[in-house]
Amino acid sequence: MRTVYDSDDDILTMHLSDKPIVKEVSQDWNTHVSYAEDGSIVEIVILEAKKSGAWPLVTTHAA
């Protein structure tokens, strides 16, 4: 997985696979999911990521 955040445009892109994209679906106005031919998710793009709370990514581990 590769995550890229563009601070100038507030866009978060999460690349999950290097498979070719054959279908893109907008889940809502700011979340877009790209799929491979086998139905697996290739990429997720979130517009206004920081504004919507999707960035920064925070991971919490139990003690």
MARLUMTI-30318 format. One record per residue (C-alpha): x, y, z; residue number from 1. Coordinates in steps of 0.05 Angstrom, whole numbers, plus 5000, padded with zeros to 4 digits. Last residue first. Layout:
<recs>
      X      Y      Z   num
      X      Y      Z   NUM
...
</recs>
This chain:
<recs>
      X      Y      Z   num
   4977   4972   5503    63
   4927   4976   5447    62
   4953   5007   5383    61
   4925   5072   5355    60
   4938   5090   5283    59
   4923   5161   5260    58
   4919   5181   5187    57
   4926   5255   5181    56
   4881   5263   5143    55
   4811   5233   5137    54
   4780   5287   5180    53
   4736   5319   5127    52
   4778   5383   5122    51
   4842   5342   5120    50
   4818   5298   5064    49
   4785   5353   5022    48
   4781   5301   4965    47
   4790   5228   4984    46
   4818   5181   4931    45
   4817   5105   4940    44
   4857   5060   4894    43
   4860   4988   4869    42
   4800   4957   4903    41
   4788   4884   4882    40
   4731   4869   4834    39
   4771   4821   4790    38
   4774   4873   4734    37
   4807   4923   4781    36
   4769   4976   4820    35
   4776   5050   4834    34
   4741   5083   4893    33
   4724   5158   4897    32
   4707   5196   4960    31
   4692   5271   4957    30
   4623   5277   4925    29
   4598   5211   4951    28
   4617   5138   4938    27
   4641   5158   4869    26
   4657   5095   4829    25
   4715   5081   4782    24
   4720   5019   4739    23
   4775   4984   4699    22
   4837   5004   4738    21
   4898   4963   4720    20
   4928   4924   4778    19
   4984   4960   4817    18
   4947   4951   4883    17
   4926   4988   4946    16
   4942   5059   4925    15
   4914   5108   4977    14
   4906   5179   4951    13
   4891   5237   4999    12
   4875   5304   4968    11
   4880   5371   5005    10
   4898   5409   4941     9
   4963   5440   4965     8
   4973   5387   5018     7
   4976   5330   4968     6
   4976   5266   5010     5
   5003   5201   4981     4
   4992   5133   5012     3
   5024   5070   4984     2
   5000   5000   5000     1
</recs>
